[in-house]
Amino acid sequence: MPNPSQTQGSSTSQPGGGTQKFGGVGSPITNEAYNVVTALQAKLEGLEAYRKYSKDNGGEIWSRLNEFEQRSVELLCDELERLVKAGKFRIGSAGAAKD
């Protein structure tokens, strides 16, 4: 999913085929990081919904779905940590992909 704030406004080409924003509102994070953050946010919303649903009727389905979502959240958190450690979280960081 492209980072919406990186697809509007003025940009200049960067080595490696990416773009860097100037003068407008541009995202300070890479497209890869944006995708992970967006997916993580969606999964966390799912966890909250399952928590609420399980309080309403306590069905086993919500417990099972919660377990799957928990694993997804763990994977996404691990990936986000990997991006930060590799310098691929912020645009312009050492080692960052310029998407």
Backbone as a chain_set.jsonl record, in Angstrom:
{"seq": "MPNPSQTQGSSTSQPGGGTQKFGGVGSPITNEAYNVVTALQAKLEGLEAYRKYSKDNGGEIWSRLNEFEQRSVELLCDELERLVKAGKFRIGSAGAAKD", "coords": {"N": [[0.85, -1.166, 0.0], [0.746, 2.111, -0.965], [2.281, 4.882, 0.668], [0.203, 7.45, 1.403], [0.905, 10.15, 1.834], [3.249, 10.29, 0.518], [2.674, 10.239, -2.101], [1.682, 12.563, -3.117], [2.15, 16.031, -4.004], [5.231, 17.923, -4.529], [8.139, 16.305, -5.724], [11.422, 14.901, -5.927], [13.594, 12.902, -7.899], [15.44, 10.223, -6.493], [18.524, 8.442, -5.935], [18.294, 5.013, -6.808], [15.677, 4.978, -7.536], [13.671, 6.005, -5.871], [11.751, 8.634, -4.24], [12.09, 11.9, -2.807], [10.478, 14.105, -0.653], [9.844, 17.577, -0.908], [9.075, 20.741, 0.369], [6.26, 20.272, 0.642], [3.732, 18.466, 2.431], [5.112, 15.68, 3.468], [5.68, 12.222, 4.119], [7.649, 11.214, 6.87], [8.502, 8.628, 7.064], [9.503, 5.496, 5.56], [7.986, 3.841, 2.718], [7.784, 1.094, 3.077], [7.897, 0.897, 5.894], [5.594, 2.347, 6.497], [3.619, 0.645, 5.458], [3.847, -1.553, 7.209], [3.229, -0.343, 9.691], [0.604, 0.478, 9.16], [-0.691, -1.998, 8.705], [-0.287, -3.136, 11.226], [-1.766, -1.419, 12.855], [-4.365, -1.99, 11.928], [-4.585, -4.685, 12.708], [-4.432, -4.407, 15.486], [-6.79, -3.015, 15.967], [-8.559, -5.045, 15.289], [-8.039, -6.864, 17.365], [-9.064, -5.423, 19.527], [-11.766, -5.31, 18.818], [-12.424, -8.072, 18.925], [-12.057, -8.504, 21.639], [-14.138, -6.969, 22.696], [-16.35, -8.287, 21.536], [-16.139, -10.816, 22.674], [-16.761, -10.256, 25.291], [-19.437, -9.698, 25.059], [-20.767, -12.114, 24.258], [-19.099, -14.188, 24.857], [-18.183, -16.217, 23.146], [-16.326, -19.007, 21.85], [-15.19, -18.636, 19.395], [-14.261, -15.978, 19.244], [-12.162, -16.006, 20.991], [-10.417, -17.765, 19.716], [-9.96, -16.392, 17.303], [-8.718, -14.159, 18.374], [-6.301, -15.275, 19.244], [-5.052, -15.834, 16.764], [-4.824, -13.235, 15.733], [-3.163, -12.103, 17.669], [-0.747, -13.387, 17.148], [-0.205, -12.392, 14.599], [0.124, -9.683, 15.23], [2.44, -9.857, 16.798], [4.305, -10.697, 14.835], [4.269, -8.472, 13.101], [5.159, -6.458, 14.829], [7.748, -7.409, 15.316], [8.766, -7.143, 12.724], [8.642, -4.367, 12.412], [10.461, -3.562, 14.382], [12.747, -4.69, 13.209], [12.983, -3.122, 10.894], [13.504, -0.609, 12.025], [15.946, -1.097, 13.366], [17.538, -1.719, 11.172], [17.752, 0.685, 9.973], [15.769, 1.418, 8.208], [13.413, 2.679, 8.636], [12.875, 5.49, 8.777], [12.727, 7.99, 6.228], [15.629, 8.87, 4.55], [17.314, 7.929, 6.492], [20.325, 6.265, 7.444], [20.972, 3.61, 5.365], [18.321, 3.394, 4.676], [15.595, 2.543, 2.599], [14.639, 4.316, -0.212], [11.654, 4.861, -0.909]], "CA": [[0.0, 0.0, 0.0], [1.616, 3.284, -0.985], [2.125, 5.871, 1.706], [-0.504, 8.523, 0.723], [1.59, 11.437, 1.899], [4.394, 10.251, -0.374], [2.225, 10.194, -3.479], [1.185, 13.867, -3.493], [3.086, 17.124, -3.818], [6.457, 17.942, -5.307], [9.156, 15.346, -5.327], [12.557, 14.776, -6.821], [14.095, 11.529, -7.959], [16.579, 9.884, -5.664], [19.179, 7.224, -6.4], [17.551, 3.812, -6.479], [14.328, 5.072, -8.056], [12.716, 6.547, -4.912], [11.562, 10.076, -4.269], [12.193, 12.617, -1.546], [9.55, 15.227, -0.665], [10.329, 18.898, -0.553], [8.129, 21.835, 0.346], [4.889, 19.93, 0.978], [3.616, 17.542, 3.547], [5.585, 14.367, 3.06], [5.858, 11.327, 5.25], [9.043, 11.02, 7.277], [8.843, 7.212, 7.121], [9.55, 4.818, 4.269], [6.767, 3.158, 2.308], [7.815, -0.221, 3.732], [7.526, 1.108, 7.292], [4.193, 2.767, 6.494], [2.802, -0.55, 5.258], [3.878, -2.343, 8.439], [2.49, 0.408, 10.704], [-0.816, 0.433, 8.791], [-1.176, -3.358, 8.97], [-0.288, -3.311, 12.678], [-2.912, -0.667, 13.374], [-5.571, -2.755, 11.593], [-4.611, -5.88, 13.551], [-4.743, -3.98, 16.851], [-8.226, -2.736, 15.981], [-9.21, -6.347, 15.31], [-7.931, -7.397, 18.727], [-10.003, -4.688, 20.372], [-13.111, -5.769, 18.461], [-12.605, -9.423, 19.457], [-12.196, -8.37, 23.087], [-15.507, -6.511, 22.952], [-17.306, -9.331, 21.156], [-16.068, -11.917, 23.635], [-17.467, -9.81, 26.49], [-20.869, -9.73, 24.769], [-21.345, -13.457, 24.295], [-18.094, -15.129, 25.314], [-17.991, -17.338, 22.235], [-14.966, -19.514, 21.643], [-14.675, -18.11, 18.117], [-13.531, -14.722, 19.472], [-10.903, -16.409, 21.622], [-9.552, -18.348, 18.679], [-9.54, -15.31, 16.409], [-7.785, -13.342, 19.132], [-4.998, -15.943, 19.205], [-4.472, -15.608, 15.434], [-4.458, -11.818, 15.619], [-2.011, -11.875, 18.544], [0.45, -13.852, 16.424], [0.024, -11.416, 13.533], [0.66, -8.477, 15.866], [3.831, -10.155, 17.158], [5.109, -10.692, 13.607], [4.379, -7.099, 12.616], [6.043, -5.741, 15.764], [9.1, -7.868, 15.011], [9.171, -6.529, 11.454], [8.861, -2.948, 12.665], [11.747, -3.475, 15.079], [13.794, -4.983, 12.235], [13.135, -1.94, 10.04], [14.165, 0.445, 12.803], [17.341, -1.487, 13.591], [18.246, -1.708, 9.896], [17.766, 2.049, 9.45], [14.828, 1.48, 7.091], [12.142, 3.211, 9.11], [12.72, 6.879, 8.35], [13.31, 8.403, 4.948], [16.889, 9.572, 4.726], [18.164, 7.276, 7.484], [21.39, 5.432, 6.883], [20.488, 2.294, 4.968], [16.892, 3.419, 4.402], [15.135, 2.449, 1.215], [13.98, 5.551, -0.607], [10.455, 4.535, -1.671]], "C": [[0.892, 1.223, 0.0], [1.267, 4.244, 0.139], [1.469, 7.083, 1.062], [0.223, 9.85, 0.755], [2.845, 11.446, 1.044], [3.973, 10.261, -1.833], [1.68, 11.531, -3.952], [2.276, 14.902, -3.299], [4.319, 16.982, -4.684], [7.426, 16.901, -4.804], [10.276, 15.374, -6.343], [13.044, 13.353, -6.784], [15.327, 11.376, -7.099], [17.258, 8.657, -6.259], [18.394, 5.999, -5.951], [16.098, 3.891, -6.882], [13.306, 5.631, -7.094], [12.563, 8.044, -5.079], [11.714, 10.639, -2.875], [11.295, 13.838, -1.655], [10.25, 16.502, -0.245], [9.162, 19.866, -0.588], [6.695, 21.488, 0.71], [4.862, 19.076, 2.229], [4.002, 16.179, 3.019], [5.791, 13.513, 4.291], [7.335, 11.2, 5.594], [9.447, 9.55, 7.345], [8.782, 6.592, 5.727], [8.209, 4.15, 3.972], [6.671, 1.786, 2.979], [7.379, -0.111, 5.194], [6.054, 1.499, 7.405], [3.27, 1.559, 6.36], [2.719, -1.391, 6.529], [3.057, -1.649, 9.53], [0.987, 0.342, 10.423], [-1.419, -0.944, 9.069], [-1.261, -3.613, 10.473], [-1.489, -2.61, 13.304], [-4.216, -1.424, 13.111], [-5.7, -3.999, 12.476], [-4.957, -5.523, 14.998], [-6.22, -3.616, 16.993], [-9.023, -4.036, 16.027], [-9.18, -6.962, 16.692], [-8.931, -6.721, 19.664], [-11.437, -5.124, 20.083], [-13.376, -7.155, 19.042], [-12.778, -9.397, 20.972], [-13.624, -7.96, 23.431], [-16.527, -7.595, 22.644], [-17.308, -10.474, 22.168], [-16.759, -11.544, 24.945], [-18.979, -9.917, 26.295], [-21.448, -11.137, 24.878], [-20.342, -14.547, 24.65], [-17.848, -16.323, 24.418], [-16.539, -17.713, 22.051], [-14.354, -18.959, 20.363], [-13.832, -16.861, 18.334], [-12.191, -14.999, 20.139], [-9.917, -16.935, 20.588], [-9.057, -17.278, 17.719], [-8.535, -14.394, 17.089], [-6.384, -13.947, 19.104], [-4.303, -15.722, 17.859], [-3.99, -14.165, 15.287], [-3.238, -11.496, 16.484], [-0.715, -12.266, 17.836], [0.801, -12.877, 15.298], [0.639, -10.135, 14.089], [2.125, -8.692, 16.252], [4.748, -10.105, 15.938], [5.321, -9.277, 13.086], [5.263, -6.254, 13.528], [7.503, -6.125, 15.53], [9.627, -7.215, 13.734], [9.45, -5.04, 11.636], [10.181, -2.729, 13.392], [12.91, -3.724, 14.124], [14.049, -3.769, 11.343], [13.868, -0.814, 10.771], [15.644, 0.131, 12.977], [18.166, -1.428, 12.314], [18.323, -0.311, 9.291], [16.818, 2.234, 8.277], [13.461, 2.008, 7.504], [11.901, 4.618, 8.585], [13.345, 7.111, 6.986], [14.572, 9.197, 5.247], [17.782, 8.98, 5.79], [19.244, 6.489, 6.77], [20.814, 4.05, 6.57], [19.019, 2.254, 4.612], [16.626, 3.291, 2.91], [14.386, 3.716, 0.902], [12.801, 5.232, -1.501], [9.596, 5.757, -1.808]], "O": [[1.728, 1.364, 0.893], [0.102, 4.394, 0.51], [2.11, 7.722, 0.228], [0.162, 10.605, -0.215], [3.453, 12.501, 0.858], [4.828, 10.289, -2.718], [1.247, 11.63, -5.1], [3.215, 14.691, -2.53], [4.44, 16.043, -5.472], [7.521, 16.647, -3.603], [10.095, 15.815, -7.478], [12.925, 12.671, -5.767], [16.15, 12.285, -6.992], [16.632, 7.909, -7.011], [17.886, 5.962, -4.831], [15.339, 2.963, -6.604], [12.137, 5.73, -7.468], [13.177, 8.647, -5.959], [11.496, 9.943, -1.883], [11.346, 14.544, -2.662], [11.113, 16.514, 0.633], [8.34, 19.805, -1.502], [5.954, 22.401, 1.076], [5.838, 18.984, 2.974], [3.284, 15.595, 2.207], [6.047, 14.027, 5.379], [8.176, 11.091, 4.702], [10.599, 9.242, 7.649], [8.101, 7.098, 4.835], [7.403, 3.924, 4.875], [5.59, 1.371, 3.398], [6.591, -0.924, 5.676], [5.351, 1.036, 8.304], [2.263, 1.458, 7.061], [1.648, -1.883, 6.885], [2.274, -2.301, 10.219], [0.189, 0.17, 11.345], [-2.523, -1.047, 9.604], [-2.211, -4.241, 10.94], [-2.147, -3.162, 14.187], [-5.079, -1.488, 13.986], [-6.794, -4.326, 12.937], [-5.693, -6.256, 15.659], [-6.828, -3.882, 18.029], [-10.039, -4.123, 16.716], [-10.178, -7.52, 17.149], [-9.563, -7.378, 20.491], [-12.234, -5.288, 21.007], [-14.449, -7.39, 19.598], [-13.553, -10.176, 21.526], [-14.243, -8.523, 24.334], [-17.467, -7.8, 23.411], [-18.361, -11.031, 22.479], [-17.284, -12.416, 25.637], [-19.715, -10.191, 27.243], [-22.487, -11.34, 25.506], [-20.712, -15.718, 24.734], [-17.35, -17.348, 24.885], [-15.645, -16.867, 22.088], [-13.134, -18.827, 20.261], [-12.8, -16.692, 17.686], [-11.205, -14.308, 19.881], [-8.736, -16.586, 20.595], [-7.879, -17.253, 17.361], [-7.603, -13.907, 16.449], [-5.395, -13.228, 18.957], [-3.103, -15.454, 17.818], [-2.896, -13.909, 14.784], [-2.38, -10.709, 16.083], [0.288, -11.557, 17.921], [1.974, -12.577, 15.077], [1.558, -9.569, 13.496], [2.956, -7.806, 16.054], [5.839, -9.538, 15.999], [6.427, -8.922, 12.677], [6.033, -5.423, 13.047], [8.386, -5.268, 15.543], [10.781, -6.791, 13.669], [10.406, -4.517, 11.063], [10.934, -1.814, 13.056], [13.94, -3.055, 14.211], [15.199, -3.428, 11.07], [14.738, -0.154, 10.204], [16.496, 0.993, 12.762], [19.358, -1.124, 12.358], [18.893, -0.133, 8.214], [17.032, 3.11, 7.439], [12.471, 1.805, 6.802], [10.847, 4.903, 8.016], [14.359, 6.506, 6.638], [14.573, 10.087, 6.098], [18.897, 9.461, 5.99], [19.078, 6.097, 5.615], [20.231, 3.406, 7.443], [18.503, 1.189, 4.275], [17.339, 3.854, 2.079], [13.559, 4.148, 1.704], [12.914, 5.318, -2.724], [8.53, 5.697, -2.421]]}, "num_chains": 1, "name": "protein.A"}
